[in-house]
Amino acid sequence: MRIFGKVRHRPSASWRQATDRAFTLIGDGRYEDAGALLTRAADLEPWLSESWFNLALLHKFRHDWEQARAAGLRAVALLDKETGAPDWWNVGIAATALQDWPLARRAWQAYGLKVPGGTAPGGEPVGMELGSAAVRLSPEGEAEVVWGRRLDPARMEVLSIPLPSSGRRWGEVVLHDGVPNGERTTASGHSFPVFDEIELWAPSPVPTWVVLLEAATEADRDALERLAADAGFAAEDWSSSVRLLCRTCSESRMPSAEGDGEHLDPHDHSEPGHPGPLGHRTAGDLWVPERECGIAAPAGLVRGLLDGWVADSPDSREWRDLEEVC
């Protein structure tokens, strides 16, 4: 976590001891004690950019964005190189958290990213087109990985329907860290980074529902997902989309769709034979009609969506036990 780059001379032994001890304390979650040591280190070597980078990093861990921005700006003022320094990335995260868009734009450009000239009415950069990625919600808790659309280098809009245990909703925007912590690959060979959530940046007003479906075929299930998408919301078959992974697997390079079809996923630590979030694996191509489905839609619309789905094919579709869960 510490960066030791070019400096005018070697930092003192006292600086190194204080810094090393501080990061040990950070690893134990003792942020207040670590802050006192890093402040002492900055007093010892105020000319050293790493002194302020480390303080900015600590304030990021604490979500103290005003202090993270102030320390980050002191760090970049002492840099020896013009672009590519992680100090600028931390400044960009802090500025994004504070919606300080001029500074965020300056930080991404100083890091070496191209930032389009377009801005939203509030001043935030738009049109960066960074593509899809995955984000690990509540990385110190449930650590659920979901798919999203990157709005800029530090924010992602959640496009999956998170499980209720995550406390997150479809359509929310989360602030995420800059260094990927894992990767998801597809059968086509594309790979997507997994970023760790830092905090919720913008909540979603759309509630999450769970419902039990009887869908005779995959096409029946797909029809509900299309119907929800056409209405501007979402439905997701949790029985097939959810895998329970250990931390080591989750933070590694993982295929994004293993577990379906003829071969079982060796990284899936859920129990086979149980549809729903606790285990989606089935033997071979066997389709299980009972599906646990998450739906993101307003209360006034969700039952109409489900009834319309059944009405299109009443012999092969049914729903029951609808419940709002988040």
C-alpha positions in Angstrom: 0.0 0.0 0.0 3.0 2.3 0.4 4.7 3.8 -2.5 8.4 4.6 -2.2 9.4 6.5 -5.3 12.2 8.9 -6.2 13.0 11.3 -3.3 15.6 13.9 -2.7 17.2 11.7 0.0 16.3 8.6 2.0 13.7 9.1 4.6 14.8 8.8 8.2 14.7 5.6 10.2 12.1 7.3 12.5 9.9 8.0 9.4 10.2 4.4 8.3 9.4 2.9 11.7 6.4 5.1 12.2 5.1 4.3 8.7 5.6 0.6 9.0 3.9 0.5 12.4 1.0 2.6 11.0 0.3 0.2 8.2 0.4 -2.7 10.7 -2.3 -0.9 12.7 -4.3 -0.2 9.5 -4.3 -3.9 8.8 -5.8 -4.5 12.3 -8.4 -1.8 11.7 -6.9 0.6 14.3 -7.2 3.7 12.1 -7.0 6.3 14.9 -3.7 5.0 16.2 -2.4 4.7 12.6 -3.4 8.3 11.9 -1.4 9.6 14.8 1.7 7.7 13.5 1.3 8.8 9.9 0.8 12.4 11.0 4.0 12.1 12.9 5.7 10.7 9.8 4.5 13.7 7.8 5.8 16.1 10.4 9.2 14.3 10.2 9.4 14.4 6.4 6.9 17.0 5.1 8.8 17.2 1.8 8.2 13.6 1.0 5.2 12.9 -1.2 4.8 9.5 0.3 4.1 11.0 3.7 1.0 12.7 2.3 0.1 9.8 0.0 0.0 7.5 3.0 -2.2 10.0 4.9 -4.5 10.3 1.9 -4.8 6.5 1.8 -5.7 6.3 5.5 -8.4 9.0 5.1 -9.8 7.0 2.1 -10.0 3.9 4.3 -11.9 6.1 6.8 -14.1 7.7 4.1 -13.0 11.1 5.4 -13.0 12.7 2.0 -12.2 16.3 2.9 -9.0 15.1 4.6 -8.2 12.7 1.8 -8.5 15.5 -0.7 -6.3 17.8 1.3 -3.6 15.2 1.9 -3.8 14.0 -1.7 -3.2 17.5 -3.0 -0.1 17.9 -0.9 1.2 14.6 -2.2 0.8 15.5 -5.9 2.4 18.8 -5.3 5.6 17.0 -4.4 5.6 14.4 -7.2 8.7 14.0 -9.4 6.8 12.6 -12.4 4.1 14.2 -14.4 1.6 11.4 -15.1 0.6 8.0 -13.9 1.2 8.4 -10.2 -1.4 6.6 -7.9 -1.4 9.8 -5.8 -3.5 11.4 -8.6 -5.9 8.4 -8.6 -6.6 8.8 -4.9 -7.2 12.5 -5.4 -9.7 11.6 -8.2 -11.6 9.2 -5.9 -11.8 11.8 -3.1 -12.9 14.5 -5.5 -15.5 12.2 -7.0 -16.8 11.4 -3.5 -17.1 15.1 -2.8 -18.5 15.9 -6.3 -15.6 18.2 -6.9 -15.8 17.7 -10.6 -13.1 20.2 -11.8 -10.6 18.5 -9.5 -11.8 15.0 -10.5 -11.3 15.9 -14.2 -7.8 17.4 -13.4 -6.9 14.3 -11.4 -7.9 11.8 -14.1 -6.1 13.8 -16.8 -3.0 14.1 -14.6 -3.0 10.3 -14.2 -3.0 10.0 -17.9 -6.7 9.3 -18.8 -8.6 10.9 -21.6 -11.6 12.8 -20.2 -14.2 14.0 -22.8 -15.2 17.6 -22.7 -18.9 16.8 -22.1 -20.4 17.5 -18.7 -23.8 16.8 -17.0 -25.8 19.7 -15.7 -24.2 19.3 -12.3 -20.7 19.4 -13.8 -19.7 15.8 -13.7 -17.8 14.3 -16.7 -20.0 12.2 -19.0 -19.3 10.1 -22.0 -16.1 8.4 -20.8 -17.3 5.0 -22.1 -15.2 2.8 -19.9 -17.4 -0.2 -20.5 -18.6 -3.0 -18.3 -16.9 -4.3 -15.2 -17.8 -6.0 -11.9 -17.9 -4.6 -8.4 -17.6 -6.4 -5.1 -20.3 -5.0 -2.8 -19.5 -4.9 0.9 -16.0 -6.4 0.4 -15.5 -6.8 4.2 -19.0 -8.4 4.6 -21.0 -10.5 2.2 -18.6 -9.6 -0.6 -21.1 -10.1 -3.5 -19.7 -9.5 -7.0 -22.2 -8.0 -9.4 -22.0 -6.5 -12.9 -22.2 -2.8 -13.7 -21.5 0.0 -16.1 -18.5 2.2 -15.3 -19.5 5.9 -15.3 -16.0 7.2 -14.7 -12.8 5.8 -13.1 -14.3 5.7 -9.6 -18.0 5.1 -10.1 -20.1 2.2 -11.3 -23.8 1.9 -11.9 -25.1 -1.5 -10.7 -26.8 -3.4 -13.4 -27.3 -6.8 -11.7 -29.9 -7.3 -9.0 -27.9 -7.7 -5.8 -29.0 -10.2 -3.1 -30.8 -8.5 -0.2 -28.0 -9.3 2.2 -25.7 -6.8 0.3 -28.0 -3.9 1.2 -27.7 -2.6 -2.4 -30.2 -2.2 -5.2 -30.3 -2.4 -8.9 -29.5 1.0 -10.4 -27.5 2.3 -7.5 -24.1 4.0 -8.1 -21.2 3.0 -6.0 -17.8 4.5 -5.4 -15.1 1.9 -6.0 -11.4 1.6 -5.5 -8.9 2.0 -8.3 -7.0 -1.2 -8.3 -8.9 -4.3 -9.5 -9.2 -7.2 -7.0 -10.0 -10.1 -9.3 -11.2 -10.7 -12.8 -14.1 -12.3 -14.6 -13.7 -13.9 -18.0 -16.3 -14.9 -20.6 -16.4 -17.8 -23.0 -15.6 -15.4 -25.8 -12.3 -14.6 -24.2 -13.1 -11.2 -22.9 -12.0 -10.3 -19.4 -13.5 -7.8 -17.0 -11.9 -6.3 -13.8 -13.5 -6.7 -10.4 -13.3 -3.5 -8.3 -14.0 -3.3 -4.5 -16.8 -1.0 -3.4 -15.8 1.8 -1.1 -19.3 3.3 -0.4 -22.7 4.0 -1.8 -22.5 7.1 -4.0 -26.1 7.4 -5.2 -29.1 5.3 -3.9 -31.8 3.8 -6.1 -35.5 4.3 -5.4 -36.3 1.0 -7.0 -37.1 -1.8 -4.5 -35.9 -5.4 -4.9 -38.4 -8.2 -4.8 -37.9 -12.0 -4.7 -40.5 -14.3 -6.3 -40.7 -18.0 -6.9 -41.4 -18.8 -10.6 -42.6 -22.0 -12.3 -41.0 -21.6 -15.7 -41.3 -24.7 -17.9 -38.3 -23.8 -20.1 -35.4 -21.4 -20.2 -37.3 -19.5 -22.8 -40.1 -18.9 -20.3 -37.6 -17.5 -17.8 -35.9 -15.3 -20.5 -39.3 -13.9 -21.4 -39.7 -12.4 -17.9 -36.3 -10.9 -18.0 -37.1 -9.3 -21.4 -40.4 -8.0 -20.2 -38.8 -6.3 -17.2 -36.1 -4.8 -19.3 -38.6 -3.5 -21.9 -40.4 -1.7 -19.0 -37.1 0.0 -18.0 -36.4 -2.3 -15.0 -34.8 -5.7 -14.4 -35.4 -9.3 -13.5 -32.7 -11.9 -12.8 -32.9 -15.6 -12.3 -30.9 -16.0 -9.1 -31.2 -19.7 -9.3 -28.7 -19.7 -12.2 -26.8 -16.4 -11.7 -25.6 -16.9 -8.1 -22.5 -18.8 -7.1 -21.0 -19.0 -3.6 -17.3 -18.6 -3.8 -14.6 -18.5 -1.2 -12.6 -15.3 -0.9 -9.6 -16.8 -2.8 -11.7 -17.8 -5.7 -13.6 -14.5 -5.8 -10.5 -12.5 -5.8 -8.8 -14.5 -8.6 -9.3 -14.8 -12.4 -12.7 -16.6 -12.7 -14.9 -17.6 -15.6 -18.2 -15.6 -15.2 -20.6 -18.4 -16.2 -19.2 -21.7 -15.0 -21.5 -24.0 -13.1 -24.1 -24.5 -15.9 -24.3 -27.4 -18.3 -22.5 -30.7 -18.3 -19.6 -29.9 -16.0 -19.9 -28.7 -12.4 -17.9 -25.6 -11.4 -15.1 -26.7 -9.1 -15.0 -23.2 -7.6 -18.7 -23.1 -6.6 -18.9 -23.8 -2.9 -22.7 -24.0 -2.7 -24.6 -27.2 -2.3 -25.8 -29.0 -5.5 -29.4 -29.8 -5.9 -30.9 -26.8 -4.2 -32.3 -24.1 -6.5 -31.9 -20.5 -5.5 -29.0 -18.5 -4.0 -27.6 -21.5 -2.0 -26.8 -23.6 -5.1 -27.7 -23.4 -8.8 -25.9 -26.4 -10.1 -27.7 -29.2 -11.8 -26.5 -32.4 -13.5 -26.1 -32.1 -17.3 -28.7 -30.0 -19.1 -31.5 -30.7 -16.7 -33.8 -27.7 -16.3 -35.4 -27.1 -12.9 -38.8 -25.3 -13.5 -38.9 -23.8 -10.0 -36.7 -20.7 -10.1 -36.0 -18.1 -7.4 -36.0 -14.7 -9.2 -35.0 -11.2 -8.2 -37.0 -8.4 -9.7 -36.2 -4.7 -9.5 -39.4 -2.7 -10.2 -41.7 -0.2 -8.4 -44.4 -1.7 -6.2 -47.1 -0.5 -8.5 -45.6 -2.4 -11.5 -44.2 -5.6 -10.3 -47.4 -7.7 -10.0 -48.5 -6.4 -13.4 -45.2 -7.6 -14.9 -45.6 -11.0 -13.4 -49.3 -11.3 -14.4 -48.5 -10.2 -17.9 -45.7 -12.8 -18.1 -48.1 -15.6 -17.1 -50.9 -14.3 -19.4 -48.6 -14.7 -22.4 -48.2 -18.5 -21.7 -50.4 -19.6 -18.9 -49.7 -23.3 -19.4 -46.0 -23.0 -18.8 -45.7 -20.1 -16.4 -46.8 -19.4 -12.8 -45.6 -17.2 -9.9 -46.1 -17.1 -6.1 -44.7 -15.8 -2.9 -43.7 -12.3 -4.0 -41.9 -10.4 -1.3 -40.1 -7.1 -1.1 -36.6 -7.8 0.4 -34.6 -4.6 -0.1 
